Amino acid sequence: MEASLAFCILAALLATGACLQCEVCFGLGVSCRGDLQTCAAGEDSCGVALTESTLAGIKTHSILKGCMPLSQCKASPVSVNFGQGMRTQTSFACCLGDTCRTSTITVPPANTTLNGRHCPACVAVFTDQCSEKTTQCTGDETRCVNIVETLTTGGNPVQMVMKGCASESVCAQIKLGSGTFAGISADLTTAKCTAASPRWR
Ligand SMILES: *[C@@H]1O[C@H](CO)[C@@H](O)[C@H](O)[C@H]1NC(C)=O
């Protein structure tokens, strides 16, 4: 943050272009409020990501706002299906300045038509392993994902594993490594994407 601020002042002095600031926040529900933060190099837009999670028929929303590469906030909605009635749908929107505070974003309904592919699926927390069950992929979910990550908020690291069917765009976005977002640091130790196999007979 301080380093990027120093970089911004330098950039301003050298007139190499404006430094972007975005509102950064994460919260349950469809809106959140946060402070402005200066974006790092390579993050050329502010963006909003709204996730709809379905668990046993109950839908909950979470929202994340912050600096993003333009390619990410322009991405089409992504869908991940963890089997056993657990799925998430995420929509993205790019925004600048005040529009980030006021923009409304919606998540399109999940396409639940089976597409003939399947993936091993399961989710577990406090571990890097879970017992897989084959789940049928739907809509545009043509990939299988296998993600192991450690999330840290306020000093308590929580390891989790997530496997399931995913749309192609998910694979374009997950990558190994660490990042911090709105006070939550995520460390992805496994991020695999493979083609979902066609259903066996
Ligand atoms: C839903 O997914 C199926 C299977 O991939 C596809 O054929 C269909 O066009 C999709 N429907 C919509 C409304 O996108």
The ligand as an SDF file (V2000), in Angstrom:
LIG
                    3D

 14 14  0  0  0  0  0  0  0  0999 V2000
  -28.2010  -24.5720  -20.7360 C   0  0  0  0  0  0  0  0  0  0  0  0
  -27.2110  -25.5520  -20.8650 O   0  0  0  0  0  0  0  0  0  0  0  0
  -27.4510  -26.4870  -21.9360 C   0  0  0  0  0  0  0  0  0  0  0  0
  -26.3900  -27.5830  -21.8500 C   0  0  0  0  0  0  0  0  0  0  0  0
  -25.0900  -27.0570  -21.9670 O   0  0  0  0  0  0  0  0  0  0  0  0
  -27.4540  -25.7250  -23.2610 C   0  0  0  0  0  0  0  0  0  0  0  0
  -27.7200  -26.6210  -24.3230 O   0  0  0  0  0  0  0  0  0  0  0  0
  -28.5200  -24.6090  -23.2160 C   0  0  0  0  0  0  0  0  0  0  0  0
  -28.4350  -23.8350  -24.3820 O   0  0  0  0  0  0  0  0  0  0  0  0
  -28.3060  -23.7230  -21.9980 C   0  0  0  0  0  0  0  0  0  0  0  0
  -29.4450  -22.8030  -21.8770 N   0  0  0  0  0  0  0  0  0  0  0  0
  -29.2830  -21.4940  -21.7150 C   0  0  0  0  0  0  0  0  0  0  0  0
  -30.5460  -20.6990  -21.5240 C   0  0  0  0  0  0  0  0  0  0  0  0
  -28.1920  -20.9490  -21.7400 O   0  0  0  0  0  0  0  0  0  0  0  0
  1  2  1  0
  1 10  1  0
  2  3  1  0
  3  4  1  0
  3  6  1  0
  4  5  1  0
  6  7  1  0
  6  8  1  0
  8  9  1  0
  8 10  1  0
 10 11  1  0
 11 12  1  0
 12 13  1  0
 12 14  2  0
M  END
$$$$
